[in-house]
């Protein structure tokens, strides 16, 4: 998914990758920062992402935090991670939804000034992280639902209160709500 965010003059891409091969997280992140220095890149454990909307709204909140000078981090990538995890502590956010060795599915977020730069950066991801692009891994599955509910502490009662559009939509809405609420705790 590639989407323009006109209010911030940014373009965001959110993609999924399977068959990922990461043995050393720090080396991988350093390589990505080095080779894609003209964009903001953040990588997430895809099993804890409730859909592309989850990362899109985390990105919007992060951009707004920088605009209003309420950001916790000096880095937009880290701020996106904080919002996506709905936590204020960077180490906690990394531990919860960041990448780890031997992770097989990742979500990649890229933010840049224009679409060409985003698309060019996206084309380099499989060469930097051995993987196969598969955006379907961003979709909610039964397995992901359990982990996401635990991560965001979403109870049966909370889920039932939002159930009018189906369980998956309700869970996505609640995750986005938790992301938004995290902005009020700053």
C-alpha positions, 0 to 999 in steps of 0.5 A, a space after each residue: 500500500 502506498 498512500 500520500 499524506 497531503 497534510 504533511 507532504 509525505 508519501 507512506 508505503 506499508 508492505 509485508 514480507 515473508 520468508 524473511 532471513 534476519 540473523 543479526 538485527 543490528 547489522 540488518 538495521 544498520 545496512 538499511 539505514 545506510 542504503 536507504 538514508 533518504 527515507 524513513 524506514 521502520 520494520 515491525 514483527 508482522 504477526 503483531 500488526 493488525 493491518 496496513 491501517 494500524 501502521 498508517 495511523 501510527 505514522 499519522 500520529 507520529 507526524 502529528 507529534 513532530 508537528 506539535 513538538 510532542 514527540 518522544 524520539 528524535 527519529 520519525 521511525 522510532 516515533 512510528 514504532 512507539 505509536 504502533 506499539 502504543 507504548 512510550 518507552 523505546 526499549 519496550 516498543 522494540 521488544 514488543 513489535 520490533 524485529 528479532 532474529 529468525 523472524 519470518 514475517 515482517 512489515 516494512 514502513 517507508 516514509 518519504 517526500 515523494 512516490 518515486 523515492 518510496 517506490 525506489 526504496 521499496 524495490 531495494 528491500 528484498 536485496 537488503 533483507 532476503 525475503 519475498 514480498 507478500 502484503 497479505 501477511 498484514 491481514 488479520 488472521 485468527 493466530 494474529 488476533 490472539 497475539 494482538 489482543 494480548 499486546 494491546 490488552 483488548 478484553 472480550 468485553 471491549 471487543 464485543 462493544 465494537 463488534 457491529 462490523 465484525 470481529 476483525 474490523 472491531 479488533 482493527 478499530 480497537 488497535 487504532 484507538 489504542 494507538 490514538 489514545 497513546 498520544 494523549 498520554 504524552 
